[in-house]
Amino acid sequence: MKNKGGIEVTMKLDRRRFIQSAAATSAMATAAALFPGISFGDWPKTTGNSGVVSWQKAPCRFCGTGCGVLAGVIDGRAVAVKGDPNCSVNKGLCCMKGYHSVQALYGSDRLTMAKIRKNGEMVAVPIQEALDLVAAKLKETREKHGKDSVAIYGSGQWTIPDGYVASKLFKGCLGTNNVEANARLCMSSAVTGFMTSFGIDEPMGCYEDIDNANVFITWGNNMAEMHPVLFSRMLANRKRRTNVKIIDFATRMTRTSQAADKSILFKPQTDLAVANAIC
């Protein structure tokens, strides 16, 4: 074969490696056919392993639905994932993001070392060096501009312990209240709406309501593609009962529109007028 420069090159592949590669590829294809509810991640790299799969419970972190998954682990490496049938949220189902979640662990573009900028370029350094630089810059900024010159903005995927430690560090240690997370900014407008509409600062209802409601309105929400696990519960409810309707209210046709009993399209930026008319 030829490389990119047009030069003939020879691939060194002995009989043993060829058989291992062929066997791994065959096993992956066979497994995918036999177990359609399981996604196998990077199977070829597990050749020569013990072959003992341990299924570990975990939450899927790709969105806020809260699906439970089972990750198949061989010799400390995640090789497969499937929905947890005992999880009340997804009941064994996963969407494409959930089924491929373990593959993100071994992506070729994933950062595996800390990096800092040196002479205009990002250079890999030991994690301790990177942390020392962050600490030094925090101290320098605080001493020069005051304690409220520093802040932390956390991820919407923060756990409760993550937020607790961040609050302790910035409020208790550094002396500033500048602690924010995506979750607060994301929910600030929603909470205002909940309080004025329902008198409570949290979403009304629960997932079990999906199994019992008669009418669903998806307003500007392509639920079939964005939250397919929950949308599947809506579809299951409609299939099980004859008086269930799904109405899609959006600015464009989507898969949710196609699955809905009625699709209503409106001009962008006019939904507030529609909402005011309804009220």
C-alpha positions as CSV (number, residue, x, y, z in Angstrom):
1,M,0.0,0.0,0.0
2,K,1.0,3.7,-0.3
3,N,1.2,6.3,2.4
4,K,0.1,9.9,2.0
5,G,3.4,10.8,0.2
6,G,2.8,8.1,-2.4
7,I,5.6,5.9,-1.1
8,E,5.1,2.1,-1.0
9,V,5.0,0.8,2.6
10,T,4.5,-2.7,4.0
11,M,2.3,-3.4,6.9
12,K,3.9,-5.8,9.4
13,L,1.2,-8.1,10.6
14,D,2.1,-11.6,11.8
15,R,-0.3,-14.5,11.8
16,R,-0.9,-14.2,15.6
17,R,-1.8,-10.5,15.4
18,F,-4.0,-11.1,12.4
19,I,-6.0,-13.8,14.1
20,Q,-6.3,-11.7,17.3
21,S,-7.5,-8.7,15.3
22,A,-10.0,-10.8,13.2
23,A,-11.3,-12.5,16.3
24,A,-11.8,-9.2,18.1
25,T,-13.6,-7.7,15.2
26,S,-15.8,-10.8,14.8
27,A,-16.6,-10.8,18.5
28,M,-17.6,-7.2,18.4
29,A,-19.9,-7.7,15.4
30,T,-21.4,-10.8,16.9
31,A,-22.0,-9.2,20.3
32,A,-23.6,-6.1,18.7
33,A,-26.0,-8.4,16.8
34,L,-26.8,-10.6,19.7
35,F,-27.2,-7.8,22.2
36,P,-28.8,-4.7,20.5
37,G,-29.3,-3.0,23.9
38,I,-25.6,-2.9,24.6
39,S,-23.0,-0.6,23.0
40,F,-19.5,-2.0,22.9
41,G,-16.8,0.7,23.2
42,D,-13.3,0.2,21.7
43,W,-13.5,-3.6,21.8
44,P,-10.3,-4.3,19.8
45,K,-8.1,-2.7,22.5
46,T,-9.3,-5.3,25.0
47,T,-7.6,-8.3,23.3
48,G,-5.6,-10.5,25.6
49,N,-7.8,-9.6,28.6
50,S,-9.3,-11.9,31.2
51,G,-12.6,-12.0,29.4
52,V,-14.5,-11.5,32.7
53,V,-17.0,-8.7,32.4
54,S,-18.1,-6.9,35.6
55,W,-21.3,-4.8,35.3
56,Q,-21.1,-1.7,37.5
57,K,-24.0,0.7,38.3
58,A,-23.5,4.3,37.3
59,P,-25.6,7.4,36.4
60,C,-25.4,8.7,32.8
61,R,-24.0,12.2,32.9
62,F,-24.8,13.5,29.4
63,C,-28.0,15.3,30.4
64,G,-30.2,16.0,33.4
65,T,-32.7,13.2,32.8
66,G,-31.0,10.9,35.4
67,C,-30.8,7.6,33.6
68,G,-29.2,4.7,35.2
69,V,-26.6,2.6,33.2
70,L,-24.6,-0.5,33.7
71,A,-21.0,-0.2,32.5
72,G,-19.2,-3.4,31.5
73,V,-15.7,-3.4,32.9
74,I,-12.9,-5.8,31.9
75,D,-9.6,-5.5,33.8
76,G,-10.3,-2.0,34.9
77,R,-11.4,-0.8,31.4
78,A,-15.0,0.1,30.5
79,V,-15.8,-1.8,27.3
80,A,-19.6,-1.7,27.1
81,V,-22.7,0.1,28.4
82,K,-26.4,-0.8,28.7
83,G,-29.4,0.7,30.4
84,D,-30.1,-0.3,34.0
85,P,-33.5,-2.2,34.0
86,N,-33.9,-1.5,37.7
87,C,-33.7,2.3,37.3
88,S,-37.1,3.8,37.6
89,V,-36.2,6.7,35.3
90,N,-35.2,4.9,32.0
91,K,-36.3,1.4,32.9
92,G,-33.4,-0.2,30.9
93,L,-33.4,2.2,28.0
94,C,-30.6,4.5,26.8
95,C,-30.4,7.1,24.1
96,M,-27.5,7.3,21.6
97,K,-25.6,9.5,24.0
98,G,-25.9,7.1,26.9
99,Y,-25.0,4.0,24.8
100,H,-21.8,5.7,23.6
101,S,-20.8,7.3,26.9
102,V,-17.9,4.9,27.6
103,Q,-16.3,5.8,24.3
104,A,-15.8,9.3,25.5
105,L,-13.4,7.9,28.1
106,Y,-10.9,6.8,25.4
107,G,-11.3,9.5,22.8
108,S,-8.1,10.4,21.0
109,D,-8.7,14.1,21.6
110,R,-9.3,13.8,25.4
111,L,-7.0,15.7,27.6
112,T,-5.0,13.3,29.8
113,M,-2.5,15.8,31.2
114,A,-2.7,19.4,32.6
115,K,-1.7,22.1,30.1
116,I,-0.5,25.7,30.7
117,R,0.4,28.4,28.2
118,K,4.2,28.9,27.8
119,N,5.5,31.3,25.1
120,G,2.2,31.3,23.4
121,E,1.7,27.5,23.2
122,M,-0.1,25.0,25.4
123,V,2.4,22.7,27.0
124,A,1.7,19.6,29.0
125,V,2.9,19.8,32.6
126,P,2.5,17.8,35.8
127,I,-0.8,18.5,37.5
128,Q,0.9,19.9,40.6
129,E,2.6,22.5,38.5
130,A,-0.7,23.6,37.0
131,L,-2.4,23.7,40.4
132,D,0.5,25.8,41.8
133,L,0.1,28.2,39.0
134,V,-3.7,28.6,39.6
135,A,-3.1,29.1,43.4
136,A,-0.4,31.7,42.7
137,K,-2.6,33.6,40.3
138,L,-5.5,33.6,42.7
139,K,-3.3,34.8,45.5
140,E,-1.7,37.5,43.3
141,T,-5.1,38.8,42.1
142,R,-6.7,38.8,45.5
143,E,-3.8,40.7,47.1
144,K,-3.7,43.3,44.3
145,H,-7.5,43.8,43.7
146,G,-9.2,42.6,46.9
147,K,-11.0,39.4,47.9
148,D,-14.0,39.9,45.5
149,S,-11.7,40.1,42.5
150,V,-11.8,36.3,42.2
151,A,-14.7,34.0,41.5
152,I,-15.5,30.4,40.6
153,Y,-18.0,29.3,38.0
154,G,-18.9,25.6,38.3
155,S,-20.4,23.1,35.9
156,G,-24.0,22.1,35.7
157,Q,-22.6,18.5,36.3
158,W,-21.3,19.5,39.8
159,T,-22.1,17.0,42.5
160,I,-23.2,18.1,46.0
161,P,-19.7,17.5,47.4
162,D,-18.2,19.5,44.5
163,G,-20.3,22.5,45.3
164,Y,-19.7,22.1,49.0
165,V,-15.9,22.1,48.6
166,A,-16.1,25.1,46.2
167,S,-18.2,27.1,48.6
168,K,-15.8,26.3,51.5
169,L,-12.7,27.3,49.5
170,F,-14.1,30.6,48.1
171,K,-16.4,31.7,50.9
172,G,-14.6,30.3,53.9
173,C,-11.0,30.5,52.7
174,L,-10.8,33.3,50.2
175,G,-13.6,35.4,51.7
176,T,-15.8,36.0,48.7
177,N,-19.4,35.2,47.8
178,N,-18.5,35.0,44.1
179,V,-19.5,31.3,43.7
180,E,-21.8,30.4,40.8
181,A,-22.7,27.4,38.8
182,N,-24.4,26.8,35.5
183,A,-27.3,25.3,37.4
184,R,-28.2,28.5,39.2
185,L,-28.0,30.7,36.1
186,C,-29.9,28.1,34.0
187,M,-32.7,27.9,36.6
188,S,-33.0,31.6,37.7
189,S,-35.6,32.5,35.0
190,A,-37.3,29.1,35.5
191,V,-37.7,29.6,39.2
192,T,-39.2,33.1,38.7
193,G,-41.7,31.5,36.4
194,F,-42.5,28.6,38.8
195,M,-43.0,31.0,41.7
196,T,-45.4,33.3,39.8
197,S,-47.3,30.5,38.2
198,F,-47.4,27.8,40.9
199,G,-46.1,29.4,44.1
200,I,-43.2,26.9,44.4
201,D,-39.6,27.3,43.2
202,E,-39.3,23.9,41.5
203,P,-40.7,22.0,38.5
204,M,-44.2,20.6,39.1
205,G,-44.9,16.9,39.0
206,C,-42.6,13.9,38.5
207,Y,-41.7,11.4,35.9
208,E,-44.5,9.1,37.0
209,D,-47.0,11.7,35.8
210,I,-45.8,11.0,32.2
211,D,-47.3,7.5,32.5
212,N,-50.7,8.8,33.6
213,A,-51.2,12.1,31.7
214,N,-53.7,12.4,28.9
215,V,-52.4,15.4,27.0
216,F,-48.7,16.4,26.3
217,I,-47.7,19.8,24.8
218,T,-44.0,20.1,23.8
219,W,-43.4,23.8,23.4
220,G,-40.2,24.6,21.6
221,N,-38.7,21.4,22.8
222,N,-37.6,18.7,20.4
223,M,-38.1,16.0,23.0
224,A,-37.7,13.1,20.6
225,E,-34.1,14.0,20.0
226,M,-33.1,15.9,23.1
227,H,-34.6,13.7,25.7
228,P,-35.6,10.5,23.9
229,V,-35.8,8.3,27.0
230,L,-38.6,10.5,28.5
231,F,-40.2,10.9,25.1
232,S,-40.4,7.1,24.8
233,R,-42.4,7.1,28.0
234,M,-44.9,9.5,26.4
235,L,-45.1,7.2,23.4
236,A,-45.6,4.2,25.5
237,N,-48.4,5.9,27.4
238,R,-50.1,6.8,24.2
239,K,-49.8,3.2,22.8
240,R,-51.1,1.8,26.0
241,R,-54.1,4.1,26.3
242,T,-56.5,5.4,23.7
243,N,-57.2,8.9,25.1
244,V,-53.6,10.2,25.0
245,K,-52.7,13.1,22.7
246,I,-49.3,14.7,21.9
247,I,-49.3,18.3,20.6
248,D,-46.0,19.8,19.3
249,F,-45.7,23.6,19.3
250,A,-42.5,24.7,17.6
251,T,-40.9,26.9,14.9
252,R,-39.8,24.0,12.7
253,M,-40.7,20.4,11.9
254,T,-38.7,17.9,14.0
255,R,-39.0,14.2,14.9
256,T,-41.2,15.3,17.8
257,S,-43.5,16.9,15.3
258,Q,-43.6,13.7,13.2
259,A,-44.6,11.6,16.2
260,A,-47.1,14.1,17.5
261,D,-50.8,13.8,16.9
262,K,-50.9,17.5,16.0
263,S,-48.0,19.8,15.0
264,I,-48.5,23.6,15.2
265,L,-45.8,25.8,13.7
266,F,-45.4,29.5,14.7
267,K,-43.1,32.2,13.6
268,P,-39.8,32.6,15.6
269,Q,-40.1,35.1,18.5
270,T,-43.8,35.1,18.5
271,D,-44.4,32.4,21.1
272,L,-44.6,35.1,23.9
273,A,-47.6,36.7,22.1
274,V,-49.2,33.2,21.9
275,A,-48.6,32.6,25.6
276,N,-50.1,36.0,26.5
277,A,-53.2,35.2,24.3
278,I,-53.7,31.9,26.1
279,C,-53.4,33.5,29.5
